[in-house]
Amino acid sequence: MTTTEALLFLGLMVFMIVTQVGRKPLSLVRLLRPLLISLGVTAFTVHGVDFSGGAGLLISLGVALGAVFGVLAASQMRIEWQGDTPYSTAGWTYALVWVVSMGGRVLFGLLVSHPGAVQDAVVRFSMHHHILGATAWTTAFILMTVTEIGLRTLLVLARSRRRVPHPAIA
């Protein structure tokens, strides 16, 4: 992972935390902006997806892990209504999901980028599972991110469309 890629992932993590944590009016623009940004990053970083050898399984695992983190992130956002306006509320547990998922990707990428035990282990793993080249790893991480953000967006959007009436307080 290059320094630019690390900064890009960390910037996306900070953006996801800063723009979503707290109680804020929920709008389609606020929900879709992170997804559009991640799709833009994908367009510039992923040039074809190679599923040959073990790359297909690696990419599929990245997408599956992204789905897990997306569900976790969505589950940490509460949707409330004030009049006709939906509000989302996200706290430190929401932020923690992003720190673990994005921070973990950056840490892994940086450790693999420098000679040492981690890089050697990943090279052995890649050779053993017929994962040829670093592009499969990059694609897996990028698609993991898009899946995470996309699924979080869809789940929160679906929940915001379901208006649950609050019982009257006596």
N, C-alpha and C positions, 0 to 999 in steps of 0.2 A: 504494500500500500504506500502510495506516495504521500508526501506531506499535504499536497493539494487535496487528495482524496480524503485523508484524515480530517482536514479542516472542513471539507464539504459535509461529511457525515456528522461531525461535531456541531457545525452550524445548523444543520437540519434538526438535530436533537434539541439544541437551544431554542430554535424557532418553534418546534412542537411544544415545548414546555412553556415558553413565555406566552405564546398566543392562546394556549388552551387552559392553563392553570388559573384558578379563581372562578368567580361566578360572572358569566358573560352572556350577553344576548347571543342566541344561536342563529346564524344566518347561513344560507347556502354558500355564500362567498367564503365565510370563515371556515366552513367545513371542507370546501373543495380546494382552497388555496394550497394546503400542504400536499394534497394528492397531485395537483397540477405541477407543482415544483418537483416532486419526486419523479413524475413522468417525464418532465423536461430533462432532469439529470439522466434518466434511463436512456433517452434518445441520444444523448451525447456520449454515453459510456458503454452501452451495450450495442454491439454491431453484429447482429446475428447470434443465434443461440445454437450451440453445438451440443447435441445430446448423445454423441458417440462415446463409447467406452463407459466409464463410470460417471461421466459428467452429467448425464441425465438424472441419475439418482441423487447426486450432490445438489443439483439445481432444484429437484423436487423436494429434497429435505430442507433446503433454504426457504422455499415457498411455504412448506408446512410449518416451519418454525416462525416465519413471518405471520402466518395465520394465527398461531398460538399467541404471539405477542399482540397482534391486532385485537383479538378477543379480550385479552387481559387489559389492554389500554381502554377499550370501549367499556368494559365492565367497571372501570374506575371513574367513569364520567356519569354524573347524575343529571337527569333532565327534569326541569321543573317549569311550570308555566306561571307567568304573572300576566293576568289578563289574557290577551291573545298572543303574547310573545313567549316563545320557549327560551329558556336559559339553560346553559350547561354549567355544571360545577365540577371542577377537577382539583384534586389536592396533591399532597406529597406522594401518595401511592401511585397516582397517574404519572407523576414525574419520575418516580423510581422505575416504572416499567420502561420508560424511554432511556433512562440512564443505563439500565442493564442491557437493553437490546442494542441500542446504538453504541454505547460505550464498549460493550463486548465486541462488537464488530470492529471498532477502531483498534482496540487493544490487540485483538487477534491479528488484524492486518499489519499493525506495526511490529508485533513480535515476529511474524513470518517474514517481514521485509528485511530483517537483520540476521546475519549468520548466528547460528546457535542451536540449542537443543530443540526449540520449537520449530524452527525452519526445517531442521533435519527430519523431525517427526512428520511434518506435513508433507515433505517431499517423499518420504517412505510410504506414507498413507496414500498419496496420490499415485505413486508408481504401482503399489499393490492393488489399487482399485481402478487402474487404467484411466486416471484423470490426467489428461494431457494438457499442460500449459496452465498459466495462471488465469486465463480468461474464464474458465469454468468457475473458479472461486469468485472472481469479480462478479460474474453474472449471477451466481447464487446469492451473493450478498445484496446486490442491487435489487433483484427480484424479491428477496426477503423484505427489503425496505418498502418497496411498492406494495407488496401484499399486506404488510403490517399497516401501512397508512390507509390503503384502499379499504381493507376490511373494517378498520376502526371507523372510517368515514361512513361506510354503508350501514354499519350497526347503529351508530349514533344518529344518522339520518333517519333510519327506520324507527328508532325509538322516539325521535322528536316528532314524527308524523302521527304517532299514537298518543292522543291526548287522554291521559288518565285523570278522571275527575277526582278531586280531593274531597274526602268526607267533610261535611260541615262540622265546625267545632262548636259545641254547645256551651 
